[in-house]
């Protein structure tokens, strides 16, 4: 299973502190059911995040506007079907008036009640009904065109975000390789370390085998390490994994541990995970990103024009737009999360080697 298979829902990253790295939360309030990706900064300009909150908002806005366009187009098709049915009858009655009111809304009103229509089909009010439907359909068409123009403008925002993120892939590659090669012996060192089993709350625990979050590292006294600092790293890691369940499952599957969104992750699991090359799931992303944004540029160049152009575009490309949008959002957020996690893990491993 690839890490980029699903969206990582409801992300909130916490701050990370290292002696040469300061990461601030950078969160902003967004509507419910959105993904929040914080901006991380540090004093040495070491990149620890791919997406800013503004970048994430742009990606989300594109999806939201596209849904508006799709819903508006579906509604427009339904209204045109109603218009066609009524015009095919060439007459009106109370049943037809109620049908128009249910579909279009605000047709049967206090000033134009149902009693104004005959019980049996006649030509009375037929031309008035046709004019009403034509006017409302024209309004819906104008709204679909307007939303589609907005969508095309948002495509440019998405392209800008992806193009800006391309350079970050190399940063992520270097980060993953650095963590791997700087800690080639860490797994063995931890397995051989006799000082990792300690008393904790009337029991003995192995601090690297115990699930992260099941103990408070601040309460543990060990020589040569800052327990509060390690505790802050573990808290940040737990926050990321708790809110990125796909990432948690991915890590456990890669090291052949029993995996599920609720399965616990221990320090030793992270050490084992990062002991192997983890770039393989990202190495083709640059090519995929470029291919998808070029396609968005092609669709954008067609423009909105009139309702016929928009409807043709939606008919031919709606499914493709959805796939591209989902791929870009999922891949960028997944890549962002592995960078956030890896940056924190890098600092954690640095402290663990002091044990």
Buried (B, 14 or more C-beta within 10 A) or exposed (E): EEBBEBBBEBBBBBBBBBEEBBBBBBBBEEEEEBBBBBBBBBEEEBBBBBBBBEBBBBBBBBBEBBEBBBEBBEBBEEBBEBBEEBEEEEBBBBEBBBBBBEBBEEBBEEEBEEEBBBEEBEEBBBEEBBEBBEEBBEEBBEBBBBBBBBBBBBBBBBBEBBEEBBEBBEBBBEBBEEBBEBBEEBBEEBEEBEEBEBEBEEEEBBBBBBBBBEBEBBEBEBEEBBBEBBBBBBBBBBBBBBBBBBBBBBBBBBBEBEBEEEBBBBBBBBBBBBBEEBBEBBEEBBEEBEEBBEBBEEBBEBEBEEBEBBBEBBEEBBEEBBEBBEBBBBBBBBBBBBBBBBBBBBBBBBBBBEB
